[in-house]
Amino acid sequence: MKEKIMSEVLQRMLLYLDNAQSAKLREILEYTFAKYDTDECSDNDEKENDELIQKFIEAK
């Protein structure tokens, strides 16, 4: 997922950056994404979310 986001950002910036700037942007994106967990939700997380939504609806 991280690689997909980085590729899209870099692709959209191609018109505005030269090769050195693009390389630096990639370096910064890799460093920044390394600090965050951007993996998609696990099935357990989705199940918990569904349960919370159901409880909210029932409380109304």
GROMACS elastic network, one bead per residue, 0.5 to 0.9 nm:
[ bonds ]
;  ai    aj funct       b0    kb
    1     4     6  0.51076   500
    1     5     6  0.63761   500
    1     6     6  0.86872   500
    1    38     6  0.68460   500
    1    39     6  0.65908   500
    1    40     6  0.77495   500
    2     5     6  0.52514   500
    2     6     6  0.61787   500
    2     7     6  0.85784   500
    2    29     6  0.89859   500
    2    30     6  0.82599   500
    2    33     6  0.68118   500
    2    34     6  0.89338   500
    2    38     6  0.65181   500
    2    39     6  0.79158   500
    3     6     6  0.50946   500
    3     7     6  0.60285   500
    3     8     6  0.85683   500
    3    30     6  0.85658   500
    4     7     6  0.51829   500
    4     8     6  0.62282   500
    4     9     6  0.87130   500
    5     8     6  0.51876   500
    5     9     6  0.62161   500
    5    10     6  0.85830   500
    6     9     6  0.52183   500
    6    10     6  0.60958   500
    6    11     6  0.84659   500
    6    26     6  0.70029   500
    6    29     6  0.65734   500
    6    30     6  0.78114   500
    6    33     6  0.89923   500
    7    10     6  0.51441   500
    7    11     6  0.59440   500
    7    12     6  0.85704   500
    7    26     6  0.85770   500
    8    11     6  0.50309   500
    8    12     6  0.61784   500
    8    13     6  0.86079   500
    9    12     6  0.52481   500
    9    13     6  0.62405   500
    9    14     6  0.88023   500
   10    13     6  0.50692   500
   10    14     6  0.61917   500
   10    22     6  0.68160   500
   10    25     6  0.76024   500
   10    26     6  0.72432   500
   11    14     6  0.53843   500
   11    15     6  0.84049   500
   12    15     6  0.72653   500
   12    16     6  0.85532   500
   13    16     6  0.54204   500
   13    17     6  0.62066   500
   13    22     6  0.78318   500
   14    17     6  0.55016   500
   14    18     6  0.74223   500
   14    19     6  0.86162   500
   14    22     6  0.73688   500
   15    18     6  0.81529   500
   17    20     6  0.78618   500
   17    21     6  0.54904   500
   17    22     6  0.58165   500
   18    21     6  0.53165   500
   18    22     6  0.61369   500
   18    23     6  0.86796   500
   19    22     6  0.50752   500
   19    23     6  0.61650   500
   19    24     6  0.86413   500
   20    23     6  0.51362   500
   20    24     6  0.62498   500
   20    25     6  0.86392   500
   21    24     6  0.50440   500
   21    25     6  0.60899   500
   21    26     6  0.86158   500
   22    25     6  0.50202   500
   22    26     6  0.61939   500
   22    27     6  0.86230   500
   23    26     6  0.51434   500
   23    27     6  0.62632   500
   23    28     6  0.87265   500
   24    27     6  0.50044   500
   24    28     6  0.62055   500
   24    29     6  0.85938   500
   25    28     6  0.50971   500
   25    29     6  0.60896   500
   25    30     6  0.85642   500
   26    29     6  0.50815   500
   26    30     6  0.60999   500
   26    31     6  0.85717   500
   27    30     6  0.52297   500
   27    31     6  0.62280   500
   27    32     6  0.86137   500
   28    31     6  0.50942   500
   28    32     6  0.60278   500
   28    33     6  0.85085   500
   29    32     6  0.50509   500
   29    33     6  0.59404   500
   29    34     6  0.83670   500
   30    33     6  0.52756   500
   30    34     6  0.60621   500
   30    35     6  0.89710   500
   31    34     6  0.52409   500
   31    35     6  0.70010   500
   32    35     6  0.55783   500
   32    36     6  0.71967   500
   33    36     6  0.52403   500
   33    37     6  0.74134   500
   33    38     6  0.75307   500
   34    37     6  0.74982   500
   37    40     6  0.87689   500
   38    41     6  0.88663   500
   39    42     6  0.84279   500
   41    44     6  0.79403   500
   41    45     6  0.58754   500
   41    46     6  0.65870   500
   42    45     6  0.52418   500
   42    46     6  0.64781   500
   42    47     6  0.87320   500
   43    46     6  0.51157   500
   43    47     6  0.61497   500
   43    48     6  0.86616   500
   44    47     6  0.50344   500
   44    48     6  0.62120   500
   44    49     6  0.86138   500
   45    48     6  0.51133   500
   45    49     6  0.61817   500
   45    50     6  0.86393   500
   46    49     6  0.50097   500
   46    50     6  0.61408   500
   46    51     6  0.85959   500
   47    50     6  0.50929   500
   47    51     6  0.62040   500
   47    52     6  0.86796   500
   48    51     6  0.50714   500
   48    52     6  0.62224   500
   48    53     6  0.86445   500
   49    52     6  0.51044   500
   49    53     6  0.61851   500
   49    54     6  0.85982   500
   50    53     6  0.50976   500
   50    54     6  0.61377   500
   50    55     6  0.86426   500
   51    54     6  0.50785   500
   51    55     6  0.61922   500
   51    56     6  0.85894   500
   52    55     6  0.51169   500
   52    56     6  0.61388   500
   52    57     6  0.86395   500
   53    56     6  0.50586   500
   53    57     6  0.62078   500
   53    58     6  0.86194   500
   54    57     6  0.51318   500
   54    58     6  0.61371   500
   54    59     6  0.86130   500
   55    58     6  0.50641   500
   55    59     6  0.61331   500
   55    60     6  0.89175   500
   56    59     6  0.51888   500
   56    60     6  0.67485   500
   57    60     6  0.55105   500
